[in-house]
Amino acid sequence: MNMAVLKRLMSTVLLAGVIAGLLLTAVQRVQVTSIILQAEVYEEAAAKAEALQPHDQTMAAHDHHDHEHDEGWEPANGAERISWTVIANIVMAVGFGLFLAAAMLLSGRNASWRTGLLWGVAGYIVFFVAPSLGLHPEVPGTQAAPLHDRQLWWVMTAAATAGGLACIVFGKNLLIKIVGVVMLIVPHLIGAPHLAVEHSAAPEELAQAFIVATAIANAIFWLVLGGLTGFFYRKFG
C-alpha cells in the first residue's frame, strides 16, 4: 500500500466516521437514551431494595458498597455524559469505517455511495444482527452471563458471519458458498452464553423497546457509515 492509497483510506475513514458518529449520537438522544435513563431508575431502585433487605443487613450493606466500588467512574448526566458519548461513538465509527474501507479496497471493485450502502448492510448484519440473535441488547439492570463469555461468543459470531458472507458473495464455486452458509450457522448451533435464570430490574416492555430502538439506531448508523465511506472513497480517488 503506497502513501497515496493510505492517505485516501484515512481521509475517507475519518470524514465518514465523524459524520456517522455524530448522527448516531443524535439518533440515540431521540429514541435510545430515554429508555436507558428509565432503566437506570429501575436498576437503582432494585439496588437500594437489595441493600435494605432485613436479613443480615451488615453483609448486604457491605456487598452493596463493594458493588458501588466496582462500578468505578461514570460521567455525570447532562453535558458530560453527552460529550463522552459523542467521543465514544466517533471512535467506534472510525474503527468500523476502517473495516469497511479496507474491505472495499481488498475487494478490488469500484466504490460509490450505492455500493457503500451494500457494505453498510453487510456491516449491520455482521456486527449487530447476527450477534443479536443470540445476545440481544440489554438495558441497565439486566443480569447476564459473565462478560468474558459473552464477548468471546460475540467476536466468534462476528468473525464467522463476516467470513460466511465473504464466501457466499465472492466464492467462485458451490462448495465455497456452502462453507459460507455453514459458517453463518455454526455460532448459533454452539449457542450464546446465558444464565439458567435471567432477570432484569426493568419491565419487559421497556427491555423490548430498547431492542427495537437499538436495532433502528444501528441500521441508520451502518447505512450512513457505509454510504459515506463509499462516497468519500470514490471522491478522494
C-alpha positions in Angstrom: 0.0 0.0 0.0 1.6 3.4 -1.1 1.1 6.7 0.7 -1.5 7.9 -1.7 -3.7 5.0 -1.0 -3.1 5.2 2.7 -4.0 8.9 2.7 -7.1 8.2 0.7 -8.1 5.5 3.1 -7.6 7.6 6.2 -9.3 10.7 4.8 -12.3 8.5 3.9 -12.4 6.8 7.3 -12.1 10.0 9.4 -14.7 12.0 7.5 -17.2 9.2 7.3 -16.6 8.2 10.9 -17.0 11.7 12.4 -20.3 12.3 10.5 -21.7 8.8 11.2 -20.7 9.1 14.9 -22.4 12.4 15.3 -25.5 11.2 13.6 -25.6 8.0 15.8 -25.4 10.3 18.9 -28.4 12.3 17.6 -30.4 9.2 16.9 -29.6 7.8 20.3 -30.6 11.0 22.0 -34.0 10.8 20.3 -35.0 7.2 20.9 -32.4 5.2 22.9 -31.2 7.5 25.7 -34.7 8.0 27.3 -35.1 4.2 27.6 -31.7 3.8 29.2 -32.5 6.6 31.8 -35.8 4.9 32.6 -34.0 1.5 33.0 -31.4 3.1 35.3 -34.1 4.3 37.6 -35.3 0.7 38.0 -31.7 -0.5 38.4 -31.1 2.0 41.2 -34.4 1.1 42.9 -33.5 -2.6 42.8 -30.1 -2.0 44.2 -31.5 0.1 47.1 -34.1 -2.6 47.8 -31.5 -5.3 47.9 -29.3 -3.3 50.3 -32.2 -2.8 52.7 -33.2 -6.4 52.9 -33.8 -7.3 56.6 -31.7 -10.5 56.7 -28.1 -9.8 57.5 -28.2 -6.1 56.9 -24.5 -5.7 57.6 -23.5 -8.1 54.9 -26.0 -6.6 52.5 -24.6 -3.2 53.1 -21.0 -4.5 52.6 -21.9 -6.2 49.3 -23.7 -3.0 48.1 -20.6 -1.0 49.0 -18.4 -3.4 47.0 -20.8 -3.2 44.1 -20.6 0.6 44.0 -16.8 0.4 44.3 -16.6 -2.0 41.4 -18.6 0.3 39.1 -15.8 2.9 39.0 -16.1 6.3 37.5 -19.1 7.2 35.4 -19.8 10.5 33.6 -22.5 12.7 35.2 -25.8 13.1 33.4 -26.1 16.1 31.1 -23.3 17.7 29.1 -20.5 15.5 30.5 -22.4 12.3 29.5 -23.3 13.6 26.1 -19.7 14.6 25.4 -18.3 11.2 26.3 -21.0 9.5 24.2 -20.1 11.7 21.2 -16.4 10.8 21.6 -17.1 7.1 22.0 -19.4 7.0 19.0 -16.9 8.8 16.8 -14.1 6.5 17.8 -16.3 3.5 17.2 -17.5 4.8 13.8 -13.9 5.5 12.7 -12.9 1.9 13.7 -15.8 0.3 11.9 -15.3 2.6 8.9 -11.7 1.3 8.7 -13.1 -2.2 8.3 -15.4 -1.1 5.6 -12.8 0.9 3.7 -10.3 -1.9 3.9 -12.9 -4.4 2.6 -13.7 -2.1 -0.3 -10.0 -1.8 -1.1 -9.4 -5.5 -0.9 -12.5 -6.4 -3.0 -11.0 -4.5 -6.0 -14.4 -3.3 -7.0 -15.5 0.2 -7.8 -16.7 2.1 -4.8 -19.6 4.6 -4.7 -22.3 5.6 -2.2 -24.5 2.8 -3.7 -22.0 0.1 -3.2 -21.2 1.6 0.2 -24.8 1.1 1.2 -24.4 -2.6 0.5 -21.2 -2.8 2.5 -23.1 -1.0 5.3 -25.8 -3.6 5.2 -23.1 -6.3 5.5 -21.6 -4.5 8.5 -25.0 -4.3 10.1 -25.5 -8.0 9.7 -22.0 -8.9 10.9 -21.7 -6.6 13.9 -25.3 -6.3 15.0 -27.9 -8.6 13.6 -26.0 -11.9 13.8 -24.7 -11.4 17.4 -28.1 -10.0 18.5 -29.8 -13.3 17.5 -28.0 -14.9 20.5 -27.3 -11.9 22.7 -30.0 -9.3 22.3 -29.2 -5.7 23.5 -29.8 -5.4 27.3 -31.0 -2.5 29.3 -29.1 -1.5 32.5 -30.0 -3.7 35.5 -30.1 -7.0 33.5 -28.4 -10.0 35.0 -26.5 -11.8 32.3 -23.8 -14.4 31.8 -20.1 -13.4 32.5 -18.9 -10.6 30.3 -15.9 -12.5 29.1 -18.0 -15.4 27.8 -20.4 -13.0 26.0 -17.5 -11.1 24.5 -15.9 -14.3 23.2 -19.1 -15.5 21.6 -19.8 -12.1 20.1 -16.3 -12.0 18.5 -16.7 -15.5 17.2 -20.1 -14.8 15.7 -19.0 -11.6 14.0 -15.9 -13.2 12.6 -17.8 -16.3 11.4 -20.6 -14.1 9.9 -18.1 -11.9 8.0 -16.3 -15.0 6.7 -19.5 -16.7 5.7 -20.8 -13.7 3.8 -17.5 -13.3 2.0 -17.6 -16.9 1.0 -21.2 -16.6 -0.3 -20.7 -13.3 -2.2 -17.2 -13.8 -3.5 -16.9 -17.6 -3.7 -16.2 -19.0 -7.1 -17.8 -22.4 -6.7 -20.7 -24.0 -4.9 -18.5 -25.7 -2.3 -17.1 -22.4 -1.0 -20.7 -20.9 -0.9 -21.8 -24.0 1.1 -18.9 -23.4 3.5 -20.1 -19.9 3.9 -23.6 -21.0 4.9 -22.1 -23.4 7.4 -20.0 -20.5 8.9 -23.2 -18.4 9.3 -24.9 -21.2 11.2 -22.2 -22.7 13.5 -22.1 -19.9 16.1 -25.8 -20.2 16.7 -25.6 -24.0 16.9 -23.0 -23.6 19.6 -25.3 -21.1 21.3 -24.7 -17.9 23.2 -23.9 -18.0 26.9 -26.9 -17.4 29.1 -27.7 -17.7 32.8 -30.1 -20.5 33.8 -32.5 -17.9 35.1 -32.2 -14.4 33.7 -33.7 -11.3 35.4 -34.0 -7.6 34.6 -34.9 -4.9 37.0 -36.7 -3.1 34.2 -40.1 -4.1 32.9 -40.3 -6.5 29.9 -41.9 -3.9 27.7 -39.0 -1.5 28.4 -36.5 -4.1 27.5 -38.3 -4.9 24.2 -38.5 -1.2 23.4 -34.7 -1.0 23.9 -34.1 -3.9 21.5 -36.2 -2.2 18.8 -34.7 1.2 19.4 -31.1 0.0 19.2 -31.9 -2.1 16.1 -33.2 1.1 14.3 -30.3 3.2 15.5 -27.7 0.7 14.4 -29.4 0.3 11.0 -29.3 4.0 10.4 -25.7 4.2 11.6 -24.4 1.4 9.3 -26.3 2.6 6.2 -24.9 6.1 6.7 -21.4 4.9 7.5 -21.4 2.6 4.5 -22.8 5.2 2.1 -20.4 7.9 3.3 -17.4 5.5 3.2 -18.2 4.6 -0.4 -18.8 8.2 -1.4 -15.6 9.6 0.1 -13.5 6.7 -1.1 -14.6 7.4 -4.7 -14.3 11.2 -4.3 -10.8 11.0 -2.9 -9.8 8.5 -5.6 
